[in-house]
Amino acid sequence: MTATGELRDKVAIVTGGSRGIGRSISLALAAAGAQVVVAARTENEAPSDSPFIKFASGTISDTAQQIADAGGEALPIVCDVTKSADLQRLVERTVKHFGRIDIVVSNAGVDCESPVVDLDESLLDRALAVNIKGPIMLCKHVLPEMIRQKGGGSIFCITSGASMGYREGRVGYSMSKAALDRAYLSLAEEVREHNIAVNVLSPGRVDTWMNRNGDWPGTGHIPMEQPDSIMEAATWLAAQNAATFTGHRIERAEFGVTWGPGIAVPAP
């Protein structure tokens, strides 16, 4: 991605930044000039015999090194978004290292693949903890710092088309993403007075470990995009504040068509 400067002097946190969509967003924000904190549980490389190794491989240090190799600055931090202590430590280390927080991307997520009649309660608990509780608790810990700075900022999460419609065997996953959508859209109103944008970005069907690991019946007709397809949209969102673009659930595929630079979008 060509280096730009629209996010120069901004500090971004990206969860789930070790691979897939999170890695692409981390690289994009760094290319736009941001200092990036790459957060994820993945500190060690997956074994070479792991299924779908192309999609499951990657660590936070790998992503940070790619940013450094391109001339950017990144800090890898191990973080489990289901643990409040990890999230608090993530914020503390970010502020100690970079001095501020301007952009927060809640990307970490897990699947919940099972018909309800066969659903393992622990599988559902994990999906709700990562996909709903984690993103909200992340905001709980970053917002005091962002508000204190009085400079506005941008928060957005990565959702799924499953939040808007039926996906076979994914009732639990769909529920978690629908709840995430509603939570972030409501949060947009709660922090509007602080000029902090909060949005929900749906990337479409992306070539990641989750989509390769599960067959996702009923989605085969949807074109499979590469993770880098999200870069331009994510960079634009990261540059917004509550005065310019907030409270929207948008599709990556519609960037530059129904939303984005130069496109007037009615306030929600």
TAJOBEL-V471422 format. One record per residue. N is the residue number from 1. RES is the residue in three letters. PHI is phi in whole degrees, -180 to 180 (none if undefined). Layout:
BEGIN
N & RES & PHI
N & RES & PHI
END
This chain:
BEGIN
1 & MET & none
2 & THR & -67
3 & ALA & -67
4 & THR & -131
5 & GLY & -130
6 & GLU & -68
7 & LEU & -113
8 & ARG & -59
9 & ASP & 72
10 & LYS & -96
11 & VAL & -118
12 & ALA & -120
13 & ILE & -111
14 & VAL & -126
15 & THR & -86
16 & GLY & 65
17 & GLY & -88
18 & SER & -81
19 & ARG & -163
20 & GLY & 57
21 & ILE & -61
22 & GLY & -62
23 & ARG & -65
24 & SER & -61
25 & ILE & -66
26 & SER & -59
27 & LEU & -65
28 & ALA & -66
29 & LEU & -66
30 & ALA & -65
31 & ALA & -63
32 & ALA & -86
33 & GLY & 106
34 & ALA & -77
35 & GLN & -89
36 & VAL & -118
37 & VAL & -97
38 & VAL & -96
39 & ALA & -116
40 & ALA & -174
41 & ARG & -78
42 & THR & -81
43 & GLU & -99
44 & ASN & -116
45 & GLU & -67
46 & ALA & -68
47 & PRO & -57
48 & SER & -66
49 & ASP & -97
50 & SER & -66
51 & PRO & -61
52 & PHE & 56
53 & ILE & -56
54 & LYS & -58
55 & PHE & -98
56 & ALA & -90
57 & SER & -79
58 & GLY & 124
59 & THR & -132
60 & ILE & -64
61 & SER & -69
62 & ASP & -60
63 & THR & -62
64 & ALA & -62
65 & GLN & -68
66 & GLN & -61
67 & ILE & -65
68 & ALA & -62
69 & ASP & -62
70 & ALA & -89
71 & GLY & 95
72 & GLY & -97
73 & GLU & -129
74 & ALA & -143
75 & LEU & -128
76 & PRO & -83
77 & ILE & -135
78 & VAL & -70
79 & CYS & -154
80 & ASP & -101
81 & VAL & -68
82 & THR & -84
83 & LYS & -112
84 & SER & -59
85 & ALA & -64
86 & ASP & -65
87 & LEU & -66
88 & GLN & -63
89 & ARG & -66
90 & LEU & -59
91 & VAL & -66
92 & GLU & -62
93 & ARG & -68
94 & THR & -62
95 & VAL & -67
96 & LYS & -64
97 & HIS & -83
98 & PHE & -109
99 & GLY & 91
100 & ARG & -166
101 & ILE & -140
102 & ASP & -117
103 & ILE & -134
104 & VAL & -133
105 & VAL & -116
106 & SER & -92
107 & ASN & -112
108 & ALA & -56
109 & GLY & -162
110 & VAL & -134
111 & ASP & -83
112 & CYS & -145
113 & GLU & -98
114 & SER & -178
115 & PRO & -61
116 & VAL & -58
117 & VAL & -63
118 & ASP & -108
119 & LEU & -65
120 & ASP & -81
121 & GLU & -59
122 & SER & -67
123 & LEU & -66
124 & LEU & -66
125 & ASP & -58
126 & ARG & -65
127 & ALA & -64
128 & LEU & -68
129 & ALA & -68
130 & VAL & -80
131 & ASN & -86
132 & ILE & -119
133 & LYS & -62
134 & GLY & -57
135 & PRO & -62
136 & ILE & -72
137 & MET & -67
138 & LEU & -59
139 & CYS & -65
140 & LYS & -55
141 & HIS & -86
142 & VAL & -85
143 & LEU & -62
144 & PRO & -56
145 & GLU & -70
146 & MET & -65
147 & ILE & -68
148 & ARG & -60
149 & GLN & -69
150 & LYS & 61
151 & GLY & -115
152 & GLY & 76
153 & GLY & 155
154 & SER & -139
155 & ILE & -125
156 & PHE & -148
157 & CYS & -117
158 & ILE & -102
159 & THR & -106
160 & SER & -149
161 & GLY & -61
162 & ALA & -64
163 & SER & -73
164 & MET & -110
165 & GLY & -165
166 & TYR & -73
167 & ARG & -130
168 & GLU & -56
169 & GLY & 74
170 & ARG & -129
171 & VAL & -60
172 & GLY & -63
173 & TYR & -65
174 & SER & -60
175 & MET & -60
176 & SER & -65
177 & LYS & -74
178 & ALA & -65
179 & ALA & -66
180 & LEU & -62
181 & ASP & -54
182 & ARG & -65
183 & ALA & -63
184 & TYR & -72
185 & LEU & -67
186 & SER & -71
187 & LEU & -60
188 & ALA & -55
189 & GLU & -73
190 & GLU & -64
191 & VAL & -110
192 & ARG & -56
193 & GLU & -64
194 & HIS & -96
195 & ASN & 62
196 & ILE & -103
197 & ALA & -78
198 & VAL & -134
199 & ASN & -137
200 & VAL & -125
201 & LEU & -113
202 & SER & -99
203 & PRO & -83
204 & GLY & 86
205 & ARG & -84
206 & VAL & -114
207 & ASP & -75
208 & THR & -127
209 & TRP & -58
210 & MET & -62
211 & ASN & -74
212 & ARG & -81
213 & ASN & -74
214 & GLY & -112
215 & ASP & -83
216 & TRP & 43
217 & PRO & -53
218 & GLY & 88
219 & THR & -114
220 & GLY & -61
221 & HIS & -79
222 & ILE & -85
223 & PRO & -58
224 & MET & -89
225 & GLU & -99
226 & GLN & -84
227 & PRO & -54
228 & ASP & -65
229 & SER & -65
230 & ILE & -89
231 & MET & -58
232 & GLU & -66
233 & ALA & -64
234 & ALA & -64
235 & THR & -64
236 & TRP & -64
237 & LEU & -59
238 & ALA & -63
239 & ALA & -88
240 & GLN & -87
241 & ASN & -139
242 & ALA & -65
243 & ALA & -80
244 & THR & -109
245 & PHE & -168
246 & THR & -152
247 & GLY & 75
248 & HIS & -118
249 & ARG & -104
250 & ILE & -126
251 & GLU & -99
252 & ARG & -58
253 & ALA & -65
254 & GLU & -99
255 & PHE & -63
256 & GLY & 85
257 & VAL & -113
258 & THR & -110
259 & TRP & -155
260 & GLY & 126
261 & PRO & -58
262 & GLY & 77
263 & ILE & -108
264 & ALA & -79
265 & VAL & -118
266 & PRO & -59
267 & ALA & -63
268 & PRO & -68
END
